[in-house]
Amino acid sequence: MRSLRFFLLIGLSLVAFSLAGAGETITVSGSEHRNAEWVDVCREGLIYKTESGAFVTLTWDAATPAQVSGARTKKPEAFDHALYDAYWVKGTVFQVKPDGVIIQVEIPEEHKEIGYKDGAKILENGLVIVKDLPTAVPQGEGAAIEIVAHKRGTFTFDLAIAVKEIPLLTVAKPLWAIEQEWKNTQGQSMHAKLLAVKESKGMFEKGGKRFIYDLTQLDPDGQKRAAEVAEKLKGFPIP
């Protein structure tokens, strides 16, 4: 009897393990994908790998709260990277200039197919410049580099034999992604980060604490910036 109970427990454990390891059934653009495996996050939604090996994106409006919550628990930083349009940069130092560090990006082929790594867009092969690479990161020519950065524009790089426009990146997050100063119509100010906007209400965060504020009480500059942030947050799940 004890042996039978033992084997039953083993059998149930194996079934539970099998179910836990099974993928999800998702529907993307009208097509159903069974046993799809969630692998990453992008600005538009959750990226899944199908049984055929293809990658599809389940948009935020189609994803369930449980799917979003589960992904955020596993890869919290990926959501920030996706929301703030971060880039994953891997390569070697090509040259150090007063304007920043020139990096030769060389992405392995197996990473290109998905297009993202931990929510950050994977840059194609080529040159980029990072103007604020931390001093803790080795910066001698040929040093290996792997960072997450944000695009700020382009940089004119003089190669002596030719001039080339390359992406200008910065490790610092964009201003709208951090706490900034907001003033109301009476001139009173606060430093906080705007997390979400619904109609005329904004959810702010300061020192880890969240609160709701009526955006119509902000001065004209604050209302303008709040509208710009609202456009950037549009469609993205509230953290």
Steps between C-alpha positions, in 0.01 A plus 500: 500500500782736592679419171183571302458835674863582424460433128174697489675800654784468249249481216313807617826690538600414145162616368529827693852550367381434146217751532728761655744462213228522232465819300195721464232518236491854362322668210691757296343674199229238485741205502507258792837382627512207739789429737639848440783592736532852638855625446519880522334841497486775239329840485193347334449200727620155608723303263432127467683223319265264318536125448629571148780715641352830379462802727167679539389794714191483719395866524433656838127534434479128419714381793330402826592664832643164613726480194624856552550451873685172449734652243565806715587278797753305293655795318417829677782694333381389156184707543703815571727430203201452270310805627801731476606372156834367623762334280714198581857569391759223479837536332849638551649844551608636162629839608484737798425863416430811711135473392464142621597140434462362148383138510509244220175310541514134410184310583502117472261373234296299750407821684382690194197284425303606804612863473493566876694404810342564840266753342775700330523522122802323355710732286621378164871467429680832460644790698331692783623760748411502871568839654465404867643149525572439872868509591454162669455348153835417327554755223832410343496423129383144442332472843179295504183702556147390589264774620145633474478856370253749353519674164532878508558573133794463264870586512719604210804273513800601290673179387776699327411343165127569537241663726227277641188564707479248784246458785565716807412309817494578869482271802279755679126450470295768322377786719139386490607163646628647826376733772479857372367831623133585457340832594137581558319819402595655837871446438535219754729221383554129553750248367335178384479250217185479290403132467159504337235737368124448480293790374600797719656294780863401529659228714829629637772330702737665745743310718320173429159640602221553245227759493237640263513863392264709289703598193283807440660647813843503334636814337495517117852357470414211731180422310693501173764261636234280658328470162830400339562236767141375465561444129816299576318291763201439274412131472769382742388315817517700822788379719 
